Amino acid sequence: MHEDTAVITYLIRRLLQAVVVLFIVSVILFGMLHALPGGLVRAQLGPRASQYSVQQVTIQEGLNKPIVAQFGIWAWHALQGNLGFSYKLNESVGALLGLYLPRTLLLVGSAIFLAIAIAVPLGMWQGYRRNRTDDYVLSSLMLVFYAMPPFLLGVILIIVFSIWTNLLPSTATNFGNGVGTDLRALALPVFALCLTSVSAYSRYMRSSVIDNLLSDHVRTAVAKGASTGRMLMRHVLRNSLISIVTLFGLTLPFIVSGALIIEQLFNYPGMGLLFWNAAQQRDFPVLLGVTLVVTVVTVIGNLVADIGYAVLDPRIRYT
């Protein structure tokens, strides 16, 4: 009973922290909206808009009301998915995000899943084979990927797999109006985003495995005759995964920001490319809408990481 109460308290505390973060970000974004050059309406309609059009949109969006009332209206609209209108693309920001967000979630989710699927067994192997030739070779290779920026890795992948061997396409534009199912077009962007994450995850996994192999409970299991496989899977893996869950929460913002560069490089029609094009066109409602959605996704990802952390290590619930 006491443990159940601790779990509920932990979850409530983390949820409240996430709500506070989202509120602070929404206030900052609202302030940025009102700090746009020429005002919010001019930023949406363009500098050549007539005074009559400016007044009509100002009244329509409630921008003639007190600032607190304006924030309440904007926050209520944002909760309903109404993040403004892109006069550059002649479409609502919500509709654009609804089209591009699933593609970015597919890209980032595939990259993270693949990175963890590779890094966990790789880190386990390196930790178990520490200070041996294969460990040194894999560590050196991971350091190369860790030091390499995503755009450079993407360029190398394009040269090798698209230009030299012609195995995979260098652009990912065949997606129509849906998420898309062209796996060949998705391969290079996923690998470019995945390999830099593999290096970080595997290094943390290796260090955690080494620490757990030297712990008392593992030594006791070995002394009692536990096989190597049982010792690694039952006594080392779970405790070592805590570092991966922690690192996931810390690196998620960097992975999402790296997706912006990767999407622009491979012409992948996701949130990153939408943000890039909006920045080129000074489409401020789209820029701020993408920023808000990315923040929400990042906060949710960190919340999931915190919950996973507590599941793997029950001691966290009481701290």
C-alpha positions in Angstrom: 0.0 0.0 0.0 2.8 2.4 0.9 4.6 1.5 -2.4 1.4 2.2 -4.4 1.1 5.6 -2.7 4.7 6.4 -3.5 4.2 5.5 -7.1 1.1 7.7 -7.4 2.9 10.6 -5.6 5.9 10.3 -8.0 3.7 10.3 -11.1 1.6 13.3 -9.9 4.8 15.2 -9.1 6.3 14.5 -12.6 3.0 15.4 -14.3 2.8 18.7 -12.4 6.4 19.5 -13.4 5.6 18.8 -17.0 2.5 21.1 -16.8 4.7 23.9 -15.3 7.3 23.6 -18.0 4.6 23.7 -20.7 3.0 26.8 -19.1 6.4 28.6 -19.0 7.1 27.7 -22.6 3.6 28.9 -23.6 4.1 32.2 -21.9 7.5 32.7 -23.7 6.0 31.8 -27.1 3.1 34.2 -26.4 5.5 36.9 -25.6 7.5 36.1 -28.8 4.3 36.4 -30.8 3.7 39.9 -29.6 7.4 40.9 -30.1 7.2 40.1 -33.8 8.4 43.0 -36.1 5.3 45.1 -37.0 3.1 43.1 -34.6 1.5 39.7 -34.9 -1.1 40.6 -37.6 1.5 42.3 -39.8 3.6 39.2 -39.5 0.8 37.0 -40.7 -0.6 39.2 -43.4 2.6 40.7 -44.6 3.9 44.3 -44.7 1.7 45.2 -47.7 -1.6 44.3 -46.0 -4.2 47.1 -45.9 -5.1 48.8 -42.7 -8.7 47.5 -43.0 -7.4 43.9 -43.2 -5.2 44.5 -40.2 -8.1 45.8 -38.2 -10.4 43.0 -39.2 -7.9 40.3 -38.2 -7.0 42.2 -35.0 -10.7 42.1 -33.9 -11.2 38.5 -35.2 -8.3 37.1 -33.1 -9.1 39.2 -30.0 -5.9 41.2 -30.2 -7.7 44.4 -29.1 -8.4 42.9 -25.7 -6.2 43.1 -22.5 -3.0 41.1 -22.6 -4.2 38.6 -20.0 -7.4 38.0 -22.0 -5.3 37.6 -25.1 -3.2 34.9 -23.5 -6.2 33.1 -22.3 -7.7 33.1 -25.8 -4.5 32.0 -27.4 -3.9 29.2 -24.8 -7.5 27.9 -25.2 -7.1 27.9 -29.0 -3.7 26.1 -28.7 -5.3 23.4 -26.5 -7.9 22.9 -29.3 -5.2 22.7 -31.9 -5.8 26.1 -33.3 -2.2 27.6 -33.6 -3.0 30.3 -36.1 -3.0 30.6 -39.9 -0.2 30.6 -42.4 -1.0 33.2 -45.0 2.2 32.2 -46.8 0.9 28.7 -47.4 -2.8 29.6 -47.2 -3.5 26.9 -44.6 -4.0 26.7 -40.9 -0.9 25.9 -38.8 -2.8 23.0 -37.2 -3.5 21.4 -40.5 0.2 21.7 -41.5 1.4 20.2 -38.3 -1.2 17.4 -38.6 0.4 16.5 -42.0 4.1 16.9 -41.1 4.2 15.8 -37.5 3.5 12.1 -38.1 6.4 11.9 -40.5 8.8 13.4 -38.0 7.5 11.1 -35.3 8.1 8.2 -37.7 11.7 9.4 -38.4 12.6 10.2 -34.8 10.9 7.1 -33.4 12.5 4.8 -35.9 15.9 6.3 -35.3 15.6 6.0 -31.5 14.3 2.5 -31.6 17.0 1.4 -34.0 19.7 3.2 -31.9 18.6 1.5 -28.7 18.2 -1.9 -30.4 21.8 -1.7 -31.6 23.4 0.1 -28.6 22.1 -2.1 -25.8 23.6 -5.4 -27.0 26.7 -3.6 -28.3 27.2 -1.9 -24.9 26.6 -5.2 -23.1 29.2 -6.9 -25.3 31.8 -4.1 -24.8 31.2 -4.1 -21.1 31.6 -7.8 -20.8 34.7 -7.8 -23.1 36.2 -4.6 -21.6 39.8 -3.7 -22.3 40.1 -6.3 -25.0 40.8 -5.8 -28.7 37.2 -5.9 -29.9 36.2 -3.5 -27.2 39.0 -1.0 -28.2 37.9 -1.3 -31.9 34.2 -0.7 -31.2 35.0 2.1 -28.8 37.1 3.8 -31.4 34.4 3.4 -34.0 31.7 4.8 -31.6 34.0 7.8 -30.8 34.1 8.6 -34.5 30.3 8.6 -34.8 30.0 10.5 -31.6 32.2 13.3 -32.8 30.6 13.5 -36.2 27.8 16.1 -36.7 24.6 14.6 -38.2 24.8 16.7 -41.4 28.3 15.4 -42.1 27.3 11.8 -41.5 24.3 12.4 -43.8 26.5 13.7 -46.6 28.8 10.7 -46.3 25.8 8.3 -46.4 24.5 10.1 -49.5 27.9 9.9 -51.2 28.4 6.2 -50.4 24.9 4.7 -50.8 23.3 7.1 -53.3 26.1 8.4 -55.6 28.7 5.7 -55.5 26.6 2.6 -55.2 23.1 3.9 -56.1 21.5 1.6 -53.6 19.3 4.1 -51.8 17.7 7.4 -52.9 19.2 10.6 -51.5 15.8 12.3 -51.1 12.6 11.3 -49.4 9.9 13.1 -51.3 7.6 10.2 -52.3 5.2 10.5 -49.3 2.0 11.9 -50.8 -0.4 13.2 -48.2 0.2 10.5 -45.6 3.0 9.3 -43.5 4.5 7.3 -46.3 5.6 3.8 -46.8 8.7 4.2 -48.9 11.2 2.4 -46.7 14.1 2.9 -49.1 13.5 6.7 -49.0 13.4 6.5 -45.2 16.5 4.5 -44.7 19.3 7.1 -45.1 17.6 9.8 -42.9 17.0 7.2 -40.2 20.5 5.9 -40.3 22.0 9.4 -40.3 20.0 10.2 -37.2 20.5 6.8 -35.6 24.3 6.4 -35.8 25.1 9.5 -33.7 22.7 8.2 -31.0 24.1 4.7 -31.1 27.5 6.0 -30.1 26.2 7.9 -27.1 23.9 5.1 -25.9 26.5 2.3 -26.3 29.1 4.2 -24.4 26.8 4.8 -21.4 25.6 1.2 -21.6 29.2 -0.1 -21.6 30.1 2.0 -18.5 26.9 0.9 -16.7 27.6 -2.8 -17.5 31.2 -2.5 -16.2 29.9 -0.9 -12.9 27.3 -3.6 -12.5 29.7 -6.5 -13.2 31.8 -5.2 -10.3 28.8 -4.9 -7.9 28.3 -7.2 -4.9 25.1 -8.8 -6.1 26.6 -9.9 -9.4 29.7 -11.3 -7.6 27.3 -13.2 -5.3 25.4 -14.6 -8.3 28.6 -15.7 -10.0 29.8 -17.3 -6.7 26.5 -19.3 -6.5 27.2 -20.7 -9.9 25.0 -18.5 -12.2 25.9 -19.0 -15.8 27.3 -16.0 -17.8 24.1 -15.6 -19.8 21.9 -15.7 -16.7 24.2 -13.3 -14.9 24.1 -10.8 -17.8 20.4 -11.0 -18.6 19.0 -11.2 -15.1 21.4 -9.3 -12.9 23.2 -6.8 -15.2 20.8 -5.9 -18.0 18.0 -4.3 -16.0 20.2 -2.2 -13.8 22.3 -1.1 -16.8 19.2 0.0 -18.7 18.6 2.8 -16.1 21.5 4.8 -17.7 19.8 4.4 -21.2 16.5 5.6 -19.9 18.2 8.6 -18.3 20.2 9.4 -21.4 17.0 9.1 -23.5 15.4 11.9 -21.5 18.5 14.1 -21.8 19.2 13.5 -25.5 15.7 13.6 -26.9 15.8 17.4 -27.5 19.1 17.0 -29.4 17.7 14.2 -31.5 14.7 16.2 -32.4 16.8 19.3 -33.2 19.1 17.0 -35.3 16.0 15.9 -37.2 15.6 19.5 -38.5 19.0 19.3 -40.2 18.5 15.7 -41.4 15.1 16.5 -42.9 16.4 19.6 -44.7 19.4 17.6 -46.0 17.4 14.7 -47.3 14.4 16.9 -48.3 12.3 14.7 -45.9 8.8 16.3 -45.6 8.6 16.5 -41.8 8.5 19.2 -39.1 12.1 20.0 -39.6 11.7 20.8 -43.3 8.5 22.7 -42.5 10.4 24.8 -39.9 13.3 25.4 -42.3 11.0 26.6 -45.1 9.0 28.7 -42.7 12.2 30.4 -41.5 13.2 31.2 -45.1 9.7 32.7 -45.8 9.5 34.5 -42.4 6.3 32.5 -41.7 6.2 33.3 -38.0 2.9 31.5 -37.0 4.3 28.2 -38.5 7.7 28.8 -36.7 6.1 29.3 -33.3 3.6 26.5 -33.9 6.4 24.0 -34.7 8.3 25.2 -31.6 5.3 24.7 -29.4 4.6 21.2 -30.7 8.3 20.1 -30.5 8.3 21.3 -26.9 5.2 19.3 -26.0 6.6 16.2 -27.6 10.0 16.7 -25.8 8.3 17.2 -22.4 6.1 14.1 -23.0 9.2 12.1 -24.0 11.0 13.2 -20.8 7.9 12.3 -18.7 7.9 8.8 -20.3 11.6 8.5 -19.5 11.0 9.5 -15.8 8.3 6.9 -15.5 10.5 4.3 -17.1 13.3 5.3 -14.7 11.0 4.7 -11.8 9.8 1.3 -13.1 13.4 0.1 -13.5 14.6 1.5 -10.2 11.8 1.5 -7.5 14.1 3.5 -5.2 13.5 6.6 -7.4 9.8 6.7 -6.4 10.8 7.5 -2.8 13.3 10.3 -3.5 
